[in-house]
C-alpha cells in the first residue's frame, strides 16, 4: 500500500472529502429549515405564550439568529430541561431546531 503522503494518496483523500461534503450538502438542502419554528410552536406553546407563532418566538429573545449555542430556547431543549411536561422533541427534531437557529431562523414558508 502506498504511503498516504504521496500526491496520489493526498488526491484520494481530497476526492473522498469532496464526496462527503457533496453528500452532506445535498442532504441539508432537502430539509426545510423553516420548520424549526413550527416545532417550537408545537412543543413550547402549550406552556409558553412567547411560542404562539414565528413572530412571537422571534420577538421573545429566546432565539439568537445564527447562534444556537447562545439561544436560551436551544440551551433548555438540548439540556433536556424543556419541555417540562409532555413529550420531548426527538433527536431528529432537536437537530432541525438547532440547524434552523444556526441558519438564521428563517420564517416559515407560505
N, C-alpha and C positions, 0 to 999 in steps of 0.2 A: 504494500500500500504506500502511496506517495505521501510525503510529508506535507501537511496542510499549509505550510508556509510557502510552498511553491506558488507561482502565479496561477496554475491550474486549480490548486486547492482553494485559493482565495476566491477565484472566479466562481467556483461551485458554491461556496458559502454565500457569496453575494447574490447569486441567482436564487438560491434557496430562500434567502431573506426577502427577496422581492416577491417570491411566490407567497410567502406567509403574509406579507404586507397587503398584497392584492386580495388575498382571501379575506383578511380582516376588514379591509375597506369595503369590499362588496357585501359582506355580512352586515356591517354597520349601516351601509347605505340603504338597505332594505327595511330597516327599523324606523318606525315613525316616532321619533323622539318627542314630538309634541304631545304624545300620550302620557308623558310623565306627570303633567298637571292633572290629568283625569284620574291617575292613580292616587294622587294626594287628595283629590276631592273624595274619591271612593273610601279611602282608609281614614282620612283625618276629619272630614266634615261632620260625621256623626257626633263628635265631641267638641269640635273647634269651629267657631264662626268664621275665622280667617280662611278656612279652606272651602268656602262655598262655591267658588269658581276661580278661574285663572286670574282675573283681575284682583280678587280679594287675596289670593295667595301672594301675588307679586307686591301688593300694597302692604302686606303684613310684615315684611322684612325678614321672614324666615328662610328666604332663598337668596343666596349670593350668586347672581348670574355668573356662570363660568367657573365657579369655585365650590364644588360640593363640600370640600373639607371645612370651609368657613360657613356653611349653611346650617343654621340651627335645626331645621327640619331634617336634613340628612344625618346630622350627628345623632339625633334622637332615634331615627329609624334604624340606622346602621348599628347602633349600640343595643338595640332590642328594647329600649325604654318606651318606644311608641310603636304601634298603638298600645295603650294600656289594657284595652278590652277588645274583644273580637279577634278575628284572625289577623296575623301579620302578613305583610307582603312577602311573596315567595322570593327566592334568591334572584330569579329572572326579573321579577318586578322591581326589586331593590336596585338591580343593575340598571334597569331602564330609568328609574328615578335619578340615579347618580349620573348616568350618561346625559339625561335631559338637562340637569343642572349644569354639568360641565360644558354642554353645547350652548349655553347661554339662555336656557329656559325658554325655548321658543313657544309662542302661543299655539293653541290647538288649531288644526287646520279646519277651515269652514267649508 
